[in-house]
Amino acid sequence: MLTVLLLTPLIGVLGIILGCSNERQSRQVALLASLANFSLSLVLWGEYDGNCGHFQFVQDWSSVTFCHFIIGLDGISLFFVLLTTFIIPTCILGSPALTSIPSSTANIPLFKYFLIALLVIETLLIALFVVLDLLLFYICFESVLIPLFLMIGIWSHSQHKVRASFMLFLYTLFGSLFMLLSFIAIYMSIGSTDYQLIATSCIKPEVQNILWLGIFLALAIKTPLVPFHIWLPLAHTEAPLAGSMLLAGVILKMATYGYLRILLPLFPEASSYFTPLVYTLCTISIIYTSLSTLRQVNLKSIIAYASISHMAIATMGVFSNTVQGIEGSILLSVAHGLASPALFICVGVLYDRWHTLILPYYRGLTSTMPLFSLLFFVFCLANMAVPLTANFLGEFLSFAGAYQRNPFITILASSSVVLTAAYTIWTYNRVCLGSPSRYLNPCLDITRREYYLLLPFLLLIFVLGILPLVVLDSLHFSVSSLIYSKISPPFSFEKLSFWFFHWN
C-alpha cells in the first residue's frame, strides 16, 4: 500500500503529460490523483494497528534499486502522511487557473506544469515520511526544494519572487550540507544508514554531540528557529497561494519529523545534552517573532511569523522527552497544518478581490463580507489556541511536557499565549471591524467554491480539538518507544545558565 501511495501522484503526472490538452483536464486529473491518494491514506490509517510501536506495512525494494530502499510506517509518520495527502487536494482546488506567459520562442502552459510540481512534491513528501534510511531521507529532504523553488520563482506574481526563491533554496541547502556530512560520518562509522540498525548501535557521546549539531542545524533552518528564520516570511509573502499552504501545512513539519525520527532515537545522549540550547533558541524564537508580528503590515508576513512561534512550541514539546510533550508536538503540528493554510486561503480571498496584502488598506469587512468575517474569526481563534480547538490541546500538552523538563524556561515561553492573542485580535480588528475602508470597492462575500474549500479545515480543527484521542491513540506506543531510559533527568536552571554564560 505504501508503494501505491508513492506511485499514485506520479501516475497523475503521466496522465497530465500524455492525456491532457487544456487546463481543465489537467486540473481534473491532478485532483483525481490527489483525492485517490488521500482515500488510500485513510484506508492505511484504518488498517494501522495502534497497539504496537514498531514499523508496519514494511516493504523492502533494495534488491531492485541502487540503494537500501526500505519503507515503513509507524504512528509518528502516519499523521504526517495524512496531513500531506489532505493538503495537496486543497492546494489544487485553491489555485486559480494561470494563463500562459510569453517566452522568447513560445507560450509556456503554466498551470499544467504547476500541477505537475504539486504532484511531484506530494510524492517526495510522502517518501520523506516513510523511508527508513538516512540517505533516502536526505535525498527526499533536498529534492522537495526543487519544485518548491520553481513554484515560488515562476508561478508567483510578486516582484521579489526570484529573491524569495533563492533565499529559500540557499538557506536550506547550506544547512543540509552539514546534515549530509553527518550522515556520511555515520555511514563510515557504522557501515549502514538504516534507521533501526543505527538505533541499536553504540556511538560515543562526544561523537554524538558533533553529529547532532550538524543535523540540528539543517532542521533548525527548516523549522525555522531564530536566527535561521529570515527566509520564511519572504518565501511566504512572495509564494502563490498553494506555495504558502504547502510551506505552512507540510514543509515546516519536515523538521519536526526529523527531530522525532533522527535526533531523539539515534542520538539520545546528545539530545539530552543540547536540550538547554534548543529550549533557549525556542524561547527566543517565540518571544522575538511574536513581538515582530505586532510590527508587520503584510497579511502573509503576519501568518508566517506566527508559524515560527507555533513550531518553536512544538519543538519544545519534542525535546521534553515526555509522552505528553511529544504527543502534544505532533498534535500541534497537525493542528497548525490545518489552521495556517486556512488563514492563507482567507488572505487569498482578499487578494483575489483587491490585489493587495497591505493591512492598512483593509477595514470594516463585516459590513460587506459577513460570512468571510465569521470564518476568518474562527480561524483566528484556532491560531490563538482557544479551547475546543486542536491547537489548544497541542500547545497545552507541549507546554505540559516542557514544564516537566524545565519550569522556568516554559514560563517564559508561555508568554506566547498573551502575545499570540494580542497580534491575532489586532489583525482581525484591523481587517474586519470599524467603518468600511475608503480605499476598497465593495465586493461580494465568499463564493461557494471558497466556502467549501474552507469547510474541511473548520471541521477538522474542532473535531480534533473535541476528540483528540482519534490521533493520540495511534501515537501512544510509537511515542513511548522514543523515550529512552538512559536520557538524563530534566536539566536545572544552573545547566541553562551554563549555556548562557559559557557558550563555547
N, C-alpha and C positions, 0 to 999 in steps of 0.2 A: 504493500500500500504506500509506503514511503517513496518508492521508486515512481509509482504513478503520480504521486503528489509533486514530485520534481519534474516529471516529463509533461504534465498537462499544460502548463503555461508555454512550454516550448512547442507543443503541438499547436497551440493557438497562434504562436509566431509563424509557424509554417503555413497555417491557414490564411493568415493575413497576407503573407508574401505571395502565395500561389493562387489564392482564390478570391481576393477582394480587389475590386476596381474602383471603389469610391469610399468616402469617409464613413458613410452609414453602415456599409457592410463590414468595414474594419472594426468599428465600434461594437457591432453585434457579435462578431467572432471573439473579440477580446473579452467582452463581458460574459459570453457563454463559457469561455475557458476559465475565467477567474471565478465565476459562480460555481462551476463544476468542481474546482479545486477547493472552494470554501465548503461545499457539501461533503466532499471527501474528507476534509479535515474534521468535520463534525462527526462523521462515521468513525473516524480514527479515535476521536475523543470518547465516543460511545463504547468502543471496544477496548479502550485502555483500562488496565487493571490498577486502580489506585491503592490497592492493598500491598503493593510491593514497591521498593525504591530503585530496582535495577532497570537497565535499559530494556525496552520492549520493541517489537517489530524490527529486530536487528537483521540487516541484510549485508552480506559481505560480497563486494564486487571486485575484490583485489585480484582475482585470477584473470579478469578480463580488462583491467585497467593498468596504468603505468605506476600507480601508487597504492598505498594502503587505504583503499576506499571502502570504509565500513560506515553504515548509517544506522542510527537507532534513536529511540525517543524515550524520554522519561518525563516525570511530572513538571520539571522546570522548563524544558524545551517545548512541551506540549502547548502551553498557553502563548508562547511567543509565536509559534506556528499558526495558531488560531487567530491571533491578532493580525499577522501578516496577511492571511487569506481573507480576512474581513476588510482590511483597509484597502487592498488593491481594487476590488469592485467599486468601492465608493470613490476612489480616485478616478476611475474610468467614467463613472456617472457624473462626477462633479466637474469634469474637464469640458469646457466648451470646445466646439469644433474650431480647429485652427486652419485658417486659409493658407494656401501656398504662398511662399515668398519668392521673388525673382532672384535668381543667381546669375552668374556670368554666362551660363550656357542654357539653362533650362529651369523650369519651375520645380521646386522640391516639395513633394507631398508630405507636409509636416506632420499632420495628425496621424497618418499611418505609421510613421517611424516613432512618433511619440508613444503610441500604444504598444509597439514592439519593445520600446525601452521599459515600459511599465511591466510587461510580462517577463522580460529578462531579469529585472530587479526582483520580481516575486520568486523566480526560481533560485536566484543567488541567495536571497534572504532565508528561504526555507532550507536550502542546503547548509547555510551557516549554522542553523539551529539544530540540525540533525546529524551532521558529520561527527565522527568520533576520533578524529585525527587532527593534531595541531597544524600540520602542513595544509590540509584542506581547509581548516578554519581560517588560516591566514589568506589563502587564495580567495575564498569567498568574501572575507573581510575587505580585501583590497578591490576585488572585482566589482563590488557594488558601486564603487566610486566612479567607474567609467560611465555607465548610463546616467548616473545622477549628475555628473559633470556636464554631460551633453544636455540633459534636461534643463539645467539652470542656464547654461551658456547659449542654447539655441532657442528654446521654447519659452523664454521669459520675454516680457515686453519692456523691461526696465532698461534704463540707460547704463547701469552699472553691473549688468548681468555677467559680463566676462570677468570682471574683478572678483565678483562673488564666487563664481565657479572655480577660479584659480585659488582663491583663499581656502575654499573647502578642500580642494584636491591637495594642495601643498601642505596644509596643516596636518591632515590625516596621513599623508604619505610620509611626512617627517617622523611622526610618532611610530608609524608602522615599521620603519626601518629598525628601530630598537626592538620591536616585537620579533621581527624576523631573526635578528641576531640572537635573541634569547632562545628562540625555537631551534636554531642551528646548534647552539651550545647544549641544549637538552638532548638533541639527537646524537651529538658527538659524545656525550657523557653516558647516555643510557642505551643508545643504539636503536631507538624507536621513537615515534611521535604519537603512538597510540595513547589516548586518554587513560584507559583503565590500567595499562601496563605502567605508565609513569606514576599513577597514583599509588601503586604498590611498591615503587622503588624508593630508595633512601637517598636523599640529596642533602649534602651538608648545609647547615643553617647559613654559613657565610655565602655559599654559592646560591642558595635560595634567595638571599637578600638582593644579590646583583640581578639575577634573572627576574625577580619580582618587579624591580624598579623598571627594567626595560619594557616589560609587558604592561605595567601600570601606566606608563607614560602614554602609550598608544590608546589605552582605554580611557584615560583621563581626558585626552583631547576629544575623543568621541562622545564622552558623557554630556557636555563638556564641563570641566571644573575650572574655576578661576585659578591661574591666569591663562588657561588654554581655550578660552571661550569666545575669542574675538570673531572667529569665522561664523558662528551660528547665527547671531542676529542679522548679519549681512546676507547670509545664504537664505534665511527665511524671508527677508524683505524682498530680495530680488527673484526668488523662485516663483514659478507658476503655482497655481493652487494645489495641483497634485504633488508637486515637489515639496511644498510646505507640509502637506498632510503626511507624506512619507517620512520626512525628516522628524516631525513631532511624534508621529504614530509608531514608527518601527525603527528608523535608523538610530535614534538615540538609545533604543533598548538593546542595541548590539553590545554596548559597553556593559550594561547591567548583566547581560547573559555571559559576557566574557569574565566578569568578576566571579560569577557563580560557577562557571564551568572550568575555568583555568586557575585563577589565583587562589580561591579558597581550598579546593580539593588537592591541587598539585603542590602548593606552597603554603602549608598551614602555619609553620613557624614564622615565615616571613610575613604572612598576612597579619598574624598577631603582633609582630614586632613593629610593623608600619601602620597599625591602626591609628595611633595618635596623629601621624601625618595625614592620613585620609580624613579623619574627623576634623582636623584643623582646616584643611582645604575645603571640606564640605560646609563647615560653618561660615568661613569667609565667603564662599560662593553664595550661600543662602542670603546672608545679610547684604553683601555688596550688590548682587543682582536685583534683590527686592527693592533696595533704595534706588538703583539705577532705573528700574521700571517706572518709578514715580516721575522720572525726568523725560520719558520718551514721548514723542508726538506722533510716531508711526504705529498704526494699529498692529501690524505684523511684528514689529520690534517688541511691543508690549508682551505679546504671547510668547515670543522667543525667549525673552529674559525670564518670564515666568517658568518656562520649561526648564531652564538651567537650575532654578531654585528647587523645583519639584524632583528633578533627577538627582540632585545632591542629597535630598532627604532619602530617596530610595537607596543611594549609595551608603548612607549611614546605616540603614537597616541591613544591608548586605553584610557589612563588616562588623555588625554587632555580635555575630556568631551565636545567635539565639534563634530558636524556631520562630518566635513571634516576629523578630526583626526581618528575617529572610523572607518569610511568607508575606509580611507586610510590604517589603520592597517589590516583590513580584506583583502583588495585587495593585500597588500604587503604579507600577509600570503599565499594567494593563489599563487601569483607570485613566492614567494620563494619556495613553494611546487612544482613548475614546474621547476625552474632553477637549484636548488641544486640537485634533483635526476638526471637531465640530465647531470650535471657535474660529478656526481658519475658514471653514465653509461660510460662517456668518460674515466674516470680513470679506470673503469673496463675493457674497451677495451685495454688500455695499459697493465694492469696487466695480462690479458689473453695471451698476446703475449710475455711479457718479465718477468713476475712474480716478479716484484719489484715495490714499490711505492716511492722509494727514488728519490727525484727530481734531484740531481746532475748526475744521470746516463742518464738522457734524454737530448737530444739536436737535433735540426735540423730535426724534423719530417716532415716539409713541403716538403722536397725533396722526401720522400718515402711514405707519407700518406697525400696527399694534401686535399682530401675530409674530412678526420678526422680533419685536422688542421683548415679548414674553419668552420666546425660545432663547434669545440671547441672554436674558436674565437668568434662566435656568442653567445654562452652560457656565455663566459666570459664577453661580453658586457652586457648581461642581468644581470649578477651578479654585474656589475658596475652600473646598473640602468641608462643606457643611454636612451635618448628619443626614443619613439616608442615602448618601452617595457613596460610590465605591472609593472615591478619592479620600473621603473621611476615614474609612476603615484602613486604607493603605497607609496614610500618614500616621494614624493612631498606632498601628502595630509597628511601624518603622521607628517611631519615637519611643514606644514602649521597649523595644529591643535595644535601642541605643541608650536609653536611660539605665538599663541594667549594665551596660558596658561602661558608661561614664555619665553620671547625673549632671555634672557641671556643664560640660560641653553641649549636652542635649538641651538644657535650659536656655543656653544662648541660641542654639539653632531653632528652638521652638518659637522664637520671636517672629519667624516666618508666618505664623498663624495671623498675627496682627498686621504685619506688613502686606501679606497677600490680600487680606480683606481691604486694606487701605487702597492699594492701586487698582484692585478689581472694581470696587464700588465707585472709585473716582472715574474710571474708564466708562463704566455703564452710565453713570450720571451725566458725563460729558456727551455721550453719544445719543442717549435716548430721552433724557429728561430736559425740561426747560422749554422755552419757546422755539419754534422751528427756525432752523438756520436760514439766513437770507442768501447764503451762497449756493444753496442746493435747490433745484427744482423738485416739486413733489413728485413721487413715483408710487407705483402700485406696490402692495405688500408682496411677500414672497410668493413665488409660483408654486404650483402643485409639485413639480419636479424637485424644487428646493426643499419643500416641506417633507416629502417622502425620503429625501436624502438625509435629512437631519433626524428623522424619527427613530431609526435603529440606534443611533448614538444615544438619544434620550432614554430609550427603553433600557438599553444595556447598562447605562450608568446607574440607574435606580434599581434594576434587578440585581446587579452585583453588590450594590450597597445594602439591600434588604436581605438578600440570600447569598452571603459571601461564601458559605460552605460549598456552593457549586464549584468554586475554584479551589478553596483551601483543602477540601477532602482529597483531591487528586494530587495536592502538593506535599502533604504531610510526610509521607515516607521518603520521598525523594529529597526533601529538605533535611530530614533527620539524618540522612546518610552523609550530608555535608558537614555535620557538626562533629568535629574531631575531639576526642578526649584529651589529646596532648596539647590543645591550644591553651595558652596561659590564661590565668584569671583576668577579669576586667582590669584595665590599666588604671592607674591612680592619677591624681592631679599632679603629683611630682613627675610622673612619666610624661605627662603633657607639657609641663614646664621645661623638661629636658629638650623637647623638640623646638620650643620657642627660643631658648637661650643657647643651646648647643647644637645648632642645625647641622654642623659638619661632623 
